[in-house]
Amino acid sequence: MHELRYNPLSMEWVIIASSRSERPNLPKDACPICPGVLELDRDYDLASFDNRFPSLSKESSTVIREDDLLLNKDPYGKCEVIIYTSEHKLSVPHMPSIQLIKLVEVWCDRVREISKDENIKYIFIFENRGEEVGATLQHSHGQLYSFPFIPKRLEVKLAGFRKHYYENNECLICSLLRSEDYRKNVVFENDSFITIVPYFARFPYECHIYPKRHISSIVEMKKGEKEDLARSIRDLVRRYDKLFDSEFPYMMMLFGNPVNYHESTEEYFHFHIEFNPPKRTADKMKWLASIETGTWTFINPADPNEIANELRNLEV
């Protein structure tokens, strides 16, 4: 079954995708995204292809309910898998800069192409690294979901950016980057990007990566900015792995402005990346329990200032 169902209690769409339970889970015999497996070329470098177990699809046979209370509609959209490298054991912190720069280019290309579909309203690029966050394959890869609506958390983010802009005539992240107090938690920076433990971090080792120049979408980046973004991502993951001398699990999420939207958001929305790692110590997890899941009120058991110092002082 594939369909979207509307939750009137929280005013958000829920994706029903029962076939997702059939996807492979850490296969031991052969990696399905290594060269020569499935339909992948034996000599590919990076690759992007449609997810074999999509939550959203342009082909659907949803039966639309004639019910004013229980609403549903086709789960229109596109789900892609983006493979970072053909080398099975090559992870982000060990990749050469050129490989990660090519990955950034692939992200840009896919956003440009998918944005041409006027039915798509939001394109979300992400990576789940580690079993702790539900990764089902160990080969370095990420995913892309293109939605026919604005997801709820993005609605909230947009409202926050919009409110600050119209009250202060400045982008919210641009304002934060001018704040000396906010910048106390800088972990790393180069010419184009800054990595920071946010003052309002929800996870103990949460970090954000912001472009210093105001851009609303990844496709607006210049050549040097793409190179600096690649290096910023690699630097942060190296620091994460150095923390406990092991592969550090995380959720990496790219937030750009909506596409085919009813209003222009370029002036007030600032492209950014969030890293939400689930660990709070080497052997303890920051589980999302009732308070976080039920109310969206997060309890962070760590001081963001101390975490910033810890990450900043690591030699990578």
N, C-alpha and C positions, 0 to 999 in steps of 0.2 A: 504494500500500500504506500502510495506517495500522494500527499496533499498538504495544503496549508490549512490550519484551523485557527480561528480567531479566539483569543481569550479576552472576553469583555471585562473580566475582573481587573486585569492589569493593562488592558488595551494594547496587546501585542500579539503578533502572529507566532504560532508554533509549527514547526516542521514535523510532520509524521512521515517517517521513512523506515518502514519495517525491514526492508531488504538490507539495510546497513549491518544487520547482525550477521550477515553471511561473509563479510570481508575478512581477509586473512589476518591472523593475530600472531606476530613475531614468528613467521615460518622458519623451521629449522633446516629443511632440506635444501631449499634454493630461494634466494631473494628474488621476488617477482619484478623488481625494477632494476636489476643488474643487466648489463649488456647481453643481448642474445636471448633473454627470457621474455615471454609474451611476444609483443610485436616490436619491441625496442631493438634498434640497430646495435650491432656489436661494437660500433666505434662512435657512439654518441658522446657528446661532451656534456651539455645540459639538455634537458628535455621537459616539455610541458604537454600533457595530454588529458583528455577527459577522464575523470574518476570513474572506475568501473562500478562503484557502489555509491552513486550520487544521492545527495539529499535533495537537490534541486535539479530540474531537467526541463529542457524545452519540449520534450515529448512526454505527454501525460494523458491519461484517460480518466481523470478525476470526475466523479459524478457530483455535480454541484447540488447541494441541498437547497430546497425551497423552504427556508426556515429563517425568520428574522432574528432569532436568538442564537442559534448554533450555526455560525457562518463558516464556510470553507471556500477554497479556490485552488486552482492549479498551482503546484509548486514550481512555477516557472523560474528558470535561472540556469546557472552553469557552475559545475564544480570541477576544478582541475587539480591535478597533482603536478608539482613542479620539482623536478629532480635536480639537485645542485651540482652533481658530478657523477660520472660513470663509476668512479672508484668506491667500492662498497665501504671501506673502512676509513675514508677520508672525511673528517668532520670539519665543521666551520672554523674552529680555532687553528686548524692545521692547513687550511686551504691557502694557496697563494693569492695575493691580492687580485690578480687578473681574473681568477675564477669567480670571486665574489663580485667583482665589477660586472662581469658578464651576467651574473644572477640578477643584479640590480637592473641591468638592461632588459632582461627577460620580464621582470616585474613591470617595467615601464611599457614594454611592447604589449603585454597582455591587457593592461589597463586601457591603453589606447584602443586596442581592437575591440574589446568587450564593450567599451563605452558607446560604440556605434549602434548598439541595440537599444533603442529608446525605451524598451520595456524594463531594462535594468536600471535600478536606482542606487545601488550601493555595491562596491567591489571591495571585498575584504580579503587581504593576504595575510597568512599566518603560518607559523610553524609550531608543532607540538614536539618537543624533544624529550624523550625518555618515557618509560612505561608509566612513571608516576603521573603523567598528564595525558595518558591514553594513546601514546604513539604505538601503532601496530606494526611498524617496520623500522628497522635499525638503520637502513641506508638513509643518508642525509637528504631530506626532502621537505617541502612545505606544501601548502595548499592554497587554493583561491576559491572563494565562494562569491558568486554574483547574485544579488538579491533583487526581487521585484518590488521591494519595499525598503524603508529605512529601518534597520533593526533598532530595538528599543533603547539600548545603551547609546547608540549613535544619535538618536533623537535627543536624549538628555545632554550629550556632549554638545551638539549643535546649539541647543538652547542656552547652555552656559557660555559658549563662545559668542553667540549673538548678543546676549544680554550685556556682557562686558564691553563688546565693541560699541554698542549704541550708547552706553553710559559713559565710556571713556575715550571713544574715538581712537581706539587702539586694539589690536589683536591681543587676546588673553595671554598666549604663550610669549609674544613679544614683550608684554608687560612683565611676565614672570622672569624672563631672561635679563631684564633691566634691574631686577630686585637683588641687591647684594645679599640679603638674608637667604633668598631662594638659591642663589649661586654658591652658598657655602657648602652645599652637598655635591658639587661637581666631582665626578670621578675621572673623566677624561674629556679632552676637547682637541679639535684640530681646526683648520681654517674655516670649515663649513658647518661642523656639527658639534654638539655638546651632549655628553652623557651625564646624567644626574640621578641621584636618588631623590625622588620628589618629597617635598615637605609633608605631603599628604599620602605617603605610600601606604598601600593596603596590605602588601605582602612584605615580609622582612627584607628580602633582597630584590625588591622591585626597582627597576631602573627605566628611565625614559631617555630616548634619543631625539633631540630636537635639531632641525636645521636652524642655523643662525639667521639666515635670510628668510623673510616671510614668503613661504610658498604654501599653497593649499593642497597640492597633489604631487605625488612622486614624479609625474610626467613633466613637471616644470623644472626639474633639476638640470643643471648644466654639467658638462663633462667632469670638471673638477669636483663638483659636489657628489656625483655618483661615486667617484673614487674615494672621497672622504667618508661617505656613508658606508661603503664596503669595509673600510679600515675600522670605522667606529664599531660596527657590528662584531667584527672579528676580535677587536680589543676587549669588548665587554664579555664575550663568551670565553675568551682566554682567562679573564679574571674570575669568572664563575667556576671554571674547571680547576683553577689554582686554589680556590677556597678550601676544598676538601680533598684535593688531589684525585678527583674522579670526574667523569662526565656529569655535568650539572644539568638536571632537568629544568625546562622552562617552557613557557608559552610566549612566543614572540608575535606581536600583533601590529600590523601597519594600519594607521588611521589616516585616510585621505578624505577629501570632501566628497559629497554625493555626486552622482552623475545623472544627467537628464532630470535635474531637480526643478521645482517650480520657482525657485528664486536663486539669485547668485550668492554663493557663499565664499567666493575667493578672497574677499577683503577681510573677513573675520575668522575663517577657519584656517588653522595652521597644521600642516602635515606633521605627524609625529609617530614614533614607534614606542610601544610599551613592552617591556619584558616582565612577565609575572612568574617567578619561580616558586614552586610549592614547598621548597625546603626552608626550615628555620635553623637547623643545625645539620651536622653531617649525618645523623641518624634519626632526625625527627622532622615530621612534615607539618606544614601549615594547612591543615584540613579545612575545607569549607563546610561548616556545620550549619545548624539552624539559623543562627543570628545572621550570618553572611548570606546564605542562600535565601532565607525567608524575607529579610528586610533590606538587603544590599548594604547593611551597616557592617563594615569590616573591623575586626579587632586585630591590630598589628602588635605582636608580642616583642617587637624590637624598636629601638630608637633609630630613626632614619639618619640622624647625624653620625651615630656610631657606625652604622652600616656603611655610610659613605666613606668614612675614614678607613674602615677595614678594606673596602674594595680599592680605594685610591692608593693605599700603601702596598698593594701587592705588586711584585715585580713580574711583568709578563713579557 
